[in-house]
Amino acid sequence: MTKSLLTFGQMLDGFARLRPEELGARDLERSMSFGQWNERARRLGNALLGMGLGKGDRVALLAYNRLEWAEIYAATAKTGIIAVPLNFRLSPQEMRFIIEDCGATAILAQHGLHEEIEEVRDALGIDPSRYVLFGGRAAGWRDYEDLLQQAASSAPDMAIADTDPWALMYTSGTTGKPKGVIRSHRGQALIAFVTDIELSIGGRDDALLVMPMCHANSLNFFSSFSYRGGVTSIYSRASFDPEEALDVMERSGATFTSLVPTHYSMMLEQAKADGRARELGRMSKLMISSAPARADTKRAVMEMFPNSGLFELYGSSEGGWVTMLHPDEQFTNLGTVGRECVGTAPIRLLDDDGNEVPDGQPGELFHCTPYTFDGYWNLPEKTAEAFRGDYCTVGDMALRDENGFIKLIDRKKNMIISGGENIYPAEVEAAIGAAEEVRDVAVVGLPDDKWGERVHAVVVLQKDARIGAADLIGASCTGIARFKRPRGVTFVDADDIPRTATGKIQHGILKEKLLSGAFDTKQTAGAEAE
């Protein structure tokens, strides 16, 4: 007989019994012991069942980072109801698509954000009694706290298998409509165990979750630290404030956080402006994800956090963590994302015919992890396209060096073809981004009558930096072939570069903005393809 893994809800029951008075979860305003967390999750689960929801039903969630996320994820784990987080950056119509695509029959939302739902509410067809609001009251919405107070505190009466779905994590949909990634209880338990091994997480660790709780990055780390009995600390703000984030890290006792390179750069700039040393010695583990970080940024981060190891990973909503770069590998393997995580099969890099490519040659990355997703919601054809046997791809191109370290090249769909030559934007971005005057850069291909596509760079300069397009390209691109060099540069503000919730550049949207004339091209320079 095969034994099941404990679901998140069962795990929380265990810590509520063993350590009921110890801190389990908190945000910047409130906190809960494991016992309180478990009781509130039980009450919420029973309230949802009392509203007529059952195992397998979908509930849409819309909120900034706040403590309720910990309760909602736990409640859905206890009832078999499937959590469907909505990215708060989406438009009402984009939210409507996800709600209708997954067939959600209830919505839990934060006051203020609920107005986004109101714009499309009449079209959703959801029972009016199944709109629940927290953080305030509004007409037509049931109060979250009232529901909890009225519900039973006993364990919800529902049998949950570890293979049952726990969440649908909708992809960002940078090309086409977003797809619902099915994450099972078993998959989340396994990724928690692998993360605990890779990061050496202990029961007294405290994870400061800054990335949106609606995204897989935070769900994965939330699961990992909770399964280990650590503290989940949710950065309960609508946006990232570097000064406040540093203050929180200094006083909260957090031992871990996961941020994108832009966040680290903002904190470094803030620390320079502050002109004072901070007590950040308790932070022992830092994660960089979603985008590459410059070597000088990594060194500066390690100086700011003297007792912390710096990790870097590659993963996706579909595959979870695929590779991990450890602190002792950071500067001997710059530009890579590490090697396969413990317990996962060797990565395969395949050409268009499905043949493995030699080391040093780019190929489409296929991974095989024990926690790979169970498919795309109601999209069997797209699911089939993502798999070759047990191996899965999300369309990333990579190469493997002689020591087995993986270097990401780019998304296959981002590749530029100019004059018959394949150009990967990430390579050009790395060259330009190394210039000290550059804070951020994105490279796309624009239509060209002669070459099919031409390389175009969108650049954000450092504060007070002054450099022209010709000088920038001339100085930074000497190490790449002439046909890869941008023949146009647009200088913009940081907010002008569209990104996903985790900081990944949305190249497709950026290209559309350029083609629509949303930016004024300030200066252009480059070389004709040869």
C-alpha positions in Angstrom: 0.0 0.0 0.0 1.4 3.4 -1.0 1.4 6.0 1.8 0.4 9.5 1.0 2.4 12.6 1.8 0.9 15.0 4.3 -1.0 17.8 2.7 -0.4 21.4 3.9 -3.6 21.2 6.0 -2.5 18.0 7.7 1.0 19.4 8.3 -0.5 22.5 10.0 -2.6 20.2 12.2 0.6 18.6 13.4 2.4 21.9 14.3 -0.8 23.2 16.0 -0.6 20.1 18.3 3.1 20.1 18.9 3.8 23.8 19.0 0.5 25.6 19.5 1.8 28.7 21.2 4.8 29.3 18.9 4.7 31.9 16.1 3.6 30.4 12.8 2.7 33.2 10.5 2.6 37.0 10.5 2.6 40.1 8.3 3.8 43.6 9.2 0.8 44.3 11.4 -0.5 41.0 12.8 0.7 37.6 13.9 -0.7 34.1 14.6 0.6 31.1 16.5 0.4 27.7 14.9 -2.6 27.0 17.1 -4.4 30.2 16.1 -3.5 29.7 12.4 -4.9 26.2 12.4 -8.1 27.2 14.1 -8.8 30.1 11.7 -8.0 27.9 8.7 -10.4 25.3 10.0 -13.1 27.9 10.5 -12.6 29.4 7.0 -12.7 25.9 5.5 -15.9 25.1 7.3 -17.4 28.5 6.2 -16.6 27.8 2.5 -18.2 24.3 2.8 -21.1 25.9 4.5 -21.5 28.2 1.5 -22.1 25.1 -0.6 -18.5 24.8 -2.0 -17.0 21.3 -2.1 -13.9 19.4 -3.0 -12.6 20.3 -6.4 -14.5 23.6 -6.6 -12.4 26.6 -7.5 -12.2 29.8 -5.4 -10.6 33.0 -6.9 -8.3 35.0 -4.6 -7.5 38.7 -5.0 -5.3 40.5 -2.5 -2.0 42.3 -2.0 0.3 40.5 0.4 -1.3 40.1 3.8 -1.9 37.5 6.5 -5.1 36.2 5.0 -3.1 34.4 2.3 -1.7 32.0 4.9 -5.2 31.3 6.2 -6.8 30.8 2.7 -4.1 28.5 1.4 -4.4 26.4 4.5 -8.2 26.4 4.4 -8.3 25.2 0.8 -5.7 22.5 1.7 -8.0 21.2 4.4 -11.2 21.1 2.2 -10.0 20.1 -1.2 -11.2 23.4 -2.6 -8.8 24.6 -5.3 -7.2 28.0 -4.8 -6.9 30.3 -7.9 -4.8 33.3 -7.1 -5.4 36.4 -9.3 -2.5 38.7 -10.0 -3.6 42.1 -8.7 -1.8 43.8 -11.6 -4.3 42.4 -14.1 -7.1 44.4 -15.6 -10.7 43.5 -14.7 -11.2 41.8 -18.1 -8.1 39.8 -17.6 -9.3 38.7 -14.2 -12.6 37.8 -15.7 -10.9 35.5 -18.2 -9.2 33.5 -15.5 -12.3 33.4 -13.3 -14.4 32.1 -16.2 -11.7 29.8 -17.5 -11.3 28.0 -14.2 -15.0 28.0 -13.5 -14.6 29.7 -10.1 -17.7 29.6 -7.9 -16.6 32.0 -5.2 -14.4 35.0 -4.8 -12.4 36.1 -1.8 -11.0 39.6 -2.2 -9.3 42.5 -0.3 -11.2 45.7 0.2 -10.1 48.2 -2.4 -9.2 45.5 -4.9 -12.8 44.2 -4.9 -13.7 47.2 -7.1 -11.8 45.5 -9.9 -14.2 42.5 -9.5 -17.2 44.8 -9.4 -16.5 46.0 -12.9 -17.1 42.5 -14.3 -19.3 41.0 -11.6 -22.5 41.0 -13.6 -20.9 38.9 -16.3 -19.5 36.3 -13.9 -22.7 34.5 -12.9 -21.4 33.6 -9.4 -23.9 33.2 -6.6 -24.1 36.7 -4.9 -23.7 35.0 -1.5 -20.2 33.8 -2.5 -18.4 37.1 -2.6 -16.3 37.5 0.5 -14.4 40.6 1.5 -11.6 41.1 4.1 -9.9 44.3 5.2 -13.1 46.3 5.1 -16.8 46.1 4.4 -18.8 46.8 1.2 -22.3 46.3 0.0 -22.9 43.0 -1.8 -19.9 41.3 -0.1 -20.0 39.0 3.0 -17.5 39.9 5.7 -14.6 37.5 6.1 -14.3 37.9 9.9 -18.0 37.4 10.4 -17.9 34.1 8.5 -15.0 32.8 10.6 -16.7 33.8 13.8 -19.8 31.9 12.8 -18.1 28.8 11.5 -17.1 25.7 13.5 -13.5 25.3 14.7 -13.5 21.5 14.2 -11.5 19.9 11.4 -13.5 20.1 8.1 -15.0 16.8 7.2 -13.3 16.1 3.8 -11.0 13.4 2.7 -8.0 14.8 0.7 -5.6 12.8 -1.4 -2.1 14.1 -1.9 -2.7 13.8 -5.7 -5.7 16.2 -5.6 -5.1 19.7 -6.9 -4.4 22.4 -4.4 -3.9 25.5 -6.6 -4.2 26.7 -10.2 -1.3 29.1 -10.8 -2.1 31.1 -14.0 0.9 31.9 -16.1 1.6 35.5 -17.0 0.3 35.1 -20.5 3.0 37.2 -22.2 2.0 35.5 -25.5 -1.6 34.5 -25.8 -4.0 33.8 -23.0 -2.8 32.7 -19.6 -2.9 29.0 -18.8 -3.8 27.5 -15.4 -1.0 25.4 -14.0 -2.3 22.6 -11.9 -0.3 22.2 -8.6 -1.1 19.2 -6.5 -0.7 18.8 -2.7 1.9 16.1 -3.4 3.8 18.4 -5.7 3.9 21.2 -3.2 5.0 18.9 -0.4 7.8 17.5 -2.5 9.1 20.9 -3.6 9.1 21.9 0.1 11.3 18.9 1.0 13.7 19.6 -1.9 13.9 23.3 -0.9 14.5 22.4 2.7 17.5 20.2 1.7 18.9 22.7 -0.9 18.8 25.7 1.5 19.3 23.8 4.8 16.2 25.3 6.2 15.7 24.8 10.0 12.6 24.9 12.2 13.7 28.3 13.6 14.1 30.0 10.2 11.9 32.9 9.4 11.0 33.6 5.7 10.2 37.2 4.7 8.0 36.7 1.7 8.2 39.9 -0.4 7.2 38.5 -3.8 3.4 38.5 -4.5 1.6 35.6 -2.7 -0.4 35.1 -5.8 2.7 33.8 -7.6 4.4 30.4 -7.5 7.6 31.8 -6.0 6.0 32.8 -2.8 3.7 29.8 -2.7 6.7 27.5 -3.0 8.7 29.2 -0.2 5.6 29.5 1.9 5.1 25.7 1.6 8.8 25.0 2.2 9.3 27.0 5.4 5.9 26.0 6.8 6.5 22.3 6.3 9.8 22.7 8.2 8.0 24.5 11.0 9.6 27.8 10.3 7.9 31.2 10.5 6.1 32.7 7.4 6.5 36.5 7.5 4.5 38.2 4.8 5.6 41.6 3.5 2.2 43.2 3.6 2.6 46.1 1.2 1.1 46.8 -2.2 4.5 47.5 -3.6 8.2 47.2 -2.7 9.7 50.1 -0.6 13.4 49.5 -0.2 13.8 51.6 2.9 10.9 49.9 4.7 12.1 46.5 3.5 15.6 47.1 5.0 13.9 48.3 8.2 11.9 45.1 8.4 14.9 42.9 7.8 16.8 44.8 10.5 14.2 44.5 13.2 12.1 41.4 12.4 14.6 38.6 12.8 13.9 37.3 9.3 16.6 34.8 8.2 15.5 34.4 4.5 14.0 36.4 1.6 13.7 35.9 -2.1 13.9 38.9 -4.4 14.5 39.8 -8.0 17.7 41.7 -9.0 15.7 45.0 -9.2 14.8 44.8 -5.6 18.4 44.2 -4.5 19.5 47.2 -6.6 16.9 49.4 -5.0 18.0 48.4 -1.5 21.7 49.0 -2.4 20.8 52.5 -3.7 18.7 53.1 -0.5 21.6 52.0 1.7 24.0 54.3 -0.1 21.5 57.2 0.3 21.1 56.4 4.0 24.8 56.6 4.7 24.6 54.4 7.7 25.4 50.8 8.6 22.5 48.5 9.3 22.3 45.4 11.5 21.4 42.8 9.0 23.5 40.0 10.4 20.6 37.7 11.2 19.8 37.2 7.5 21.4 33.9 6.6 19.9 33.0 3.2 19.2 35.2 0.3 17.7 34.1 -3.0 17.9 35.8 -6.4 15.4 34.6 -9.0 13.5 35.5 -12.1 16.2 37.5 -13.8 20.1 37.5 -14.0 22.0 39.6 -11.6 25.3 41.4 -12.3 28.5 40.3 -10.5 29.0 43.7 -8.9 25.4 43.6 -7.6 26.0 40.2 -6.1 29.2 41.4 -4.4 27.5 44.5 -3.0 24.6 42.4 -1.7 27.0 40.0 0.1 28.7 43.0 1.7 25.4 44.4 2.9 24.4 41.0 4.3 27.7 39.7 5.8 26.3 36.5 7.3 24.1 35.5 4.4 24.7 32.9 1.7 23.5 34.0 -1.7 21.5 31.5 -3.8 20.2 31.7 -7.3 17.7 29.4 -8.9 15.9 28.6 -12.2 12.4 27.4 -12.2 8.8 27.9 -13.4 5.2 27.6 -12.3 5.1 24.3 -14.2 8.3 22.7 -13.1 9.0 24.3 -9.7 12.7 24.6 -8.9 14.9 23.1 -11.7 18.4 24.2 -10.8 20.1 25.8 -7.9 23.3 27.9 -7.7 24.8 27.8 -4.2 26.8 30.4 -2.3 30.2 28.8 -2.9 29.5 28.6 -6.6 28.5 32.2 -7.2 31.7 33.7 -8.6 33.3 30.5 -10.1 30.2 30.0 -12.2 29.0 33.5 -13.0 26.2 33.7 -15.6 24.9 30.2 -14.8 21.8 29.2 -12.7 23.6 26.2 -11.2 23.0 22.5 -11.6 20.0 20.2 -11.1 18.3 20.3 -7.7 18.7 17.3 -5.5 16.2 14.5 -6.4 15.7 15.6 -10.0 16.7 13.9 -13.2 19.5 15.2 -15.5 18.3 18.1 -17.7 18.1 17.4 -21.4 18.9 20.1 -23.9 17.2 19.2 -27.2 17.3 20.5 -30.8 14.2 21.0 -32.9 14.3 17.3 -33.9 14.4 16.1 -30.3 18.1 15.2 -30.2 20.3 16.1 -27.3 22.9 18.8 -28.2 26.6 18.7 -27.2 27.8 20.7 -24.2 28.3 24.3 -25.1 25.6 24.3 -27.7 22.1 25.9 -27.1 19.1 23.6 -26.9 15.6 23.8 -25.6 15.6 22.9 -21.8 13.6 19.9 -20.7 13.5 19.0 -17.0 12.2 16.1 -15.0 11.3 16.9 -11.4 9.2 14.9 -8.9 7.0 17.9 -8.5 6.3 18.8 -12.1 2.8 20.2 -12.6 -0.1 17.9 -13.5 -1.0 19.8 -16.7 -2.7 22.9 -17.9 -6.3 23.4 -16.8 -8.7 22.2 -19.6 -5.9 22.4 -22.2 -4.8 18.8 -23.0 -3.2 19.9 -26.3 -1.0 22.5 -24.6 -0.2 20.0 -21.8 0.9 17.4 -24.4 3.1 20.1 -26.2 4.9 20.7 -22.9 6.0 17.1 -22.4 8.3 14.6 -24.0 7.6 11.5 -21.8 8.3 12.5 -18.2 10.3 15.6 -19.3 8.7 19.0 -19.4 9.6 22.3 -21.1 8.4 25.9 -20.8 10.4 27.0 -23.9 13.6 28.2 -22.4 16.9 27.9 -24.3 20.0 27.0 -22.4 23.5 25.4 -22.7 25.5 23.2 -20.3 29.2 23.9 -19.7 31.8 21.2 -19.2 31.2 21.1 -15.4 27.4 20.6 -15.8 26.3 24.1 -14.9 23.4 25.5 -16.9 23.4 28.8 -18.6 20.1 30.2 -19.7 20.2 31.8 -23.2 16.6 33.1 -23.6 13.1 32.1 -24.2 12.7 30.4 -27.5 9.9 32.7 -28.4 12.1 35.8 -27.7 14.7 34.8 -30.3 15.4 37.4 -33.0 16.1 36.3 -36.5 18.1 38.9 -38.4 19.5 38.2 -41.8 19.1 34.5 -41.1 21.1 34.7 -37.9 19.6 33.7 -34.6 20.1 36.3 -31.9 19.1 35.8 -28.2 18.1 39.0 -26.5 19.6 37.9 -23.1 23.1 37.8 -24.6 22.8 41.4 -25.9 21.1 42.5 -22.6 24.1 41.0 -20.6 26.6 43.0 -22.8 24.8 46.3 -22.5 23.8 45.7 -18.8 27.4 45.4 -17.8 28.0 49.1 -18.6 28.2 51.1 -15.4 25.8 53.7 -16.7 23.0 51.2 -17.2 20.5 50.3 -14.6 18.2 48.1 -16.7 18.0 47.0 -20.3 15.6 45.0 -22.5 16.3 43.9 -26.1 13.6 43.0 -28.7 13.5 42.4 -32.5 11.6 45.0 -34.6 10.5 44.5 -38.2 13.1 45.4 -40.8 12.5 45.4 -44.6 16.1 44.2 -45.4 17.0 41.8 -42.6 13.5 40.6 -41.4 14.2 41.8 -37.9 16.6 44.3 -36.4 17.9 44.4 -32.8 16.6 47.2 -30.7 17.5 48.1 -27.1 15.4 49.8 -24.5 17.6 51.2 -21.8 17.2 52.7 -18.3 20.2 54.7 -17.2 21.5 55.0 -13.6 20.6 58.1 -11.8 22.5 61.1 -13.1 24.2 59.0 -15.8 24.8 60.6 -19.1 25.7 58.6 -22.2 24.6 58.7 -25.8 23.3 55.7 -27.8 26.4 55.5 -30.0 28.8 55.6 -27.1 26.8 53.1 -25.1 26.7 50.5 -28.0 30.2 51.2 -29.0 31.6 50.7 -25.5 29.4 47.8 -24.3 29.0 45.6 -27.4 32.6 45.0 -28.4 32.5 41.4 -27.2 29.5 40.3 -29.4 29.2 40.0 -33.2 28.3 43.1 -35.1 25.0 41.6 -36.4 23.9 41.2 -32.7 24.4 44.8 -31.9 21.4 47.1 -31.5 20.7 49.4 -34.4 18.3 51.4 -32.3 18.2 52.5 -28.7 15.3 54.0 -26.7 16.0 55.6 -23.3 13.1 55.2 -20.9 12.3 55.4 -17.2 12.3 52.2 -15.1 8.5 52.0 -14.9 8.3 52.0 -18.7 9.6 48.4 -19.0 6.7 46.0 -18.5 7.3 43.1 -16.2 5.5 40.2 -14.7 4.7 40.0 -11.0 8.1 38.4 -10.4 10.1 41.0 -12.3 10.5 39.2 -15.6 10.6 41.5 -18.6 7.6 41.1 -20.9 9.4 41.3 -24.2 6.2 40.9 -26.3 4.4 43.8 -24.6 7.5 45.9 -24.8 7.7 45.2 -28.5 4.1 46.2 -29.0 4.7 49.5 -27.1 7.6 50.3 -29.4 5.7 49.5 -32.5 2.7 51.6 -31.4 4.9 54.7 -30.8 4.4 54.7 -27.1 8.1 55.9 -26.7 10.0 58.6 -28.4 13.3 57.2 -29.7 15.9 59.6 -28.3 19.1 58.3 -30.0 20.0 55.5 -32.3 23.2 53.8 -33.2 24.5 50.4 -34.3 25.9 48.4 -37.2 24.4 46.8 -40.3 24.2 43.0 -40.1 26.9 41.3 -42.0 
